[in-house]
Amino acid sequence: MTPGVHKLKLSGFVRGGGPSTPPDVTLSVQVDPWPADKKVVELKEDLSAADLDWTNVAVKGNGHVVKVSGKLTIKNSLITAWGR
Protein backbone atom coordinates (compact mmCIF):
# COMPACT_ATOMS: atom_id res chain seq x y z
CA MET A 1 0.00 0.00 0.00
CA THR A 2 1.06 3.55 -0.56
CA PRO A 3 1.73 5.77 2.46
CA GLY A 4 -1.24 7.72 3.80
CA VAL A 5 -4.69 7.06 5.24
CA HIS A 6 -6.69 4.26 3.63
CA LYS A 7 -10.30 3.27 4.33
CA LEU A 8 -11.04 -0.43 4.56
CA LYS A 9 -14.62 -1.63 4.07
CA LEU A 10 -15.36 -4.54 6.39
CA SER A 11 -18.23 -6.98 6.38
CA GLY A 12 -18.74 -10.30 8.06
CA PHE A 13 -20.99 -13.31 8.27
CA VAL A 14 -22.62 -15.12 11.17
CA ARG A 15 -22.35 -18.87 11.62
CA GLY A 16 -25.61 -19.56 9.77
CA GLY A 17 -24.29 -17.81 6.66
CA GLY A 18 -26.25 -14.57 6.92
CA PRO A 19 -24.69 -11.10 6.94
CA SER A 20 -23.51 -9.53 10.16
CA THR A 21 -25.11 -6.42 11.63
CA PRO A 22 -24.20 -3.80 10.53
CA PRO A 23 -23.39 -5.33 7.14
CA ASP A 24 -20.71 -2.77 6.24
CA VAL A 25 -18.23 -0.97 8.48
CA THR A 26 -15.30 1.21 7.45
CA LEU A 27 -11.97 1.36 9.25
CA SER A 28 -9.27 3.98 8.67
CA VAL A 29 -5.69 2.69 8.55
CA GLN A 30 -2.56 4.87 8.53
CA VAL A 31 0.29 3.48 6.41
CA ASP A 32 3.67 5.03 7.20
CA PRO A 33 6.31 5.51 4.51
CA TRP A 34 9.23 3.08 4.32
CA PRO A 35 12.16 4.56 6.31
CA ALA A 36 14.43 6.43 3.87
CA ASP A 37 17.38 6.57 6.29
CA LYS A 38 17.84 2.78 6.58
CA LYS A 39 19.74 0.31 4.42
CA VAL A 40 17.20 -2.11 2.90
CA VAL A 41 17.66 -5.86 3.40
CA GLU A 42 15.20 -7.93 1.38
CA LEU A 43 15.06 -11.66 2.07
CA LYS A 44 14.62 -13.81 -1.03
CA GLU A 45 14.91 -17.11 0.91
CA ASP A 46 15.21 -18.40 4.49
CA LEU A 47 18.40 -17.24 6.21
CA SER A 48 20.68 -19.19 8.57
CA ALA A 49 23.61 -17.38 10.17
CA ALA A 50 26.15 -17.98 12.94
CA ASP A 51 26.03 -14.27 13.92
CA LEU A 52 23.78 -11.53 12.55
CA ASP A 53 23.98 -7.76 13.03
CA TRP A 54 21.03 -5.74 11.79
CA THR A 55 21.80 -2.21 12.92
CA ASN A 56 20.06 0.69 11.13
CA VAL A 57 18.41 -1.52 8.53
CA ALA A 58 14.89 -2.00 7.20
CA VAL A 59 14.22 -5.69 6.56
CA LYS A 60 11.56 -6.93 4.15
CA GLY A 61 11.18 -10.53 5.32
CA ASN A 62 8.79 -11.66 2.57
CA GLY A 63 7.59 -14.49 4.82
CA HIS A 64 11.03 -16.07 5.21
CA VAL A 65 12.48 -17.56 8.39
CA VAL A 66 15.69 -16.31 10.03
CA LYS A 67 17.70 -18.71 12.23
CA VAL A 68 20.72 -17.46 14.19
CA SER A 69 22.88 -19.90 16.15
CA GLY A 70 25.17 -17.27 17.73
CA LYS A 71 24.95 -13.56 18.47
CA LEU A 72 21.96 -11.59 17.16
CA THR A 73 21.98 -7.77 17.23
CA ILE A 74 18.97 -5.70 16.15
CA LYS A 75 19.24 -1.94 16.81
CA ASN A 76 17.36 1.04 15.33
CA SER A 77 15.79 -1.21 12.70
CA LEU A 78 12.43 -2.05 11.17
CA ILE A 79 11.69 -5.70 10.43
CA THR A 80 8.55 -6.77 8.57
CA ALA A 81 6.91 -9.95 7.28
CA TRP A 82 8.95 -12.69 8.95
CA GLY A 83 7.80 -16.27 8.48
CA ARG A 84 7.18 -18.89 11.14
ChimeraX attribute file (.defattr): number of C-alpha atoms within 10 A of each C-alpha:
attribute: neighborCount
match mode: 1-to-1
recipient: residues
	/A:1	8
	/A:2	10
	/A:3	10
	/A:4	10
	/A:5	12
	/A:6	14
	/A:7	11
	/A:8	11
	/A:9	10
	/A:10	11
	/A:11	13
	/A:12	14
	/A:13	11
	/A:14	9
	/A:15	8
	/A:16	6
	/A:17	8
	/A:18	10
	/A:19	13
	/A:20	12
	/A:21	11
	/A:22	9
	/A:23	11
	/A:24	11
	/A:25	12
	/A:26	11
	/A:27	9
	/A:28	10
	/A:29	11
	/A:30	11
	/A:31	12
	/A:32	11
	/A:33	10
	/A:34	12
	/A:35	12
	/A:36	8
	/A:37	9
	/A:38	15
	/A:39	14
	/A:40	17
	/A:41	13
	/A:42	14
	/A:43	17
	/A:44	11
	/A:45	12
	/A:46	14
	/A:47	12
	/A:48	12
	/A:49	12
	/A:50	10
	/A:51	12
	/A:52	16
	/A:53	11
	/A:54	17
	/A:55	14
	/A:56	15
	/A:57	19
	/A:58	21
	/A:59	19
	/A:60	17
	/A:61	20
	/A:62	15
	/A:63	15
	/A:64	16
	/A:65	15
	/A:66	16
	/A:67	13
	/A:68	12
	/A:69	10
	/A:70	9
	/A:71	10
	/A:72	13
	/A:73	9
	/A:74	13
	/A:75	10
	/A:76	10
	/A:77	15
	/A:78	17
	/A:79	15
	/A:80	12
	/A:81	13
	/A:82	15
	/A:83	11
	/A:84	7
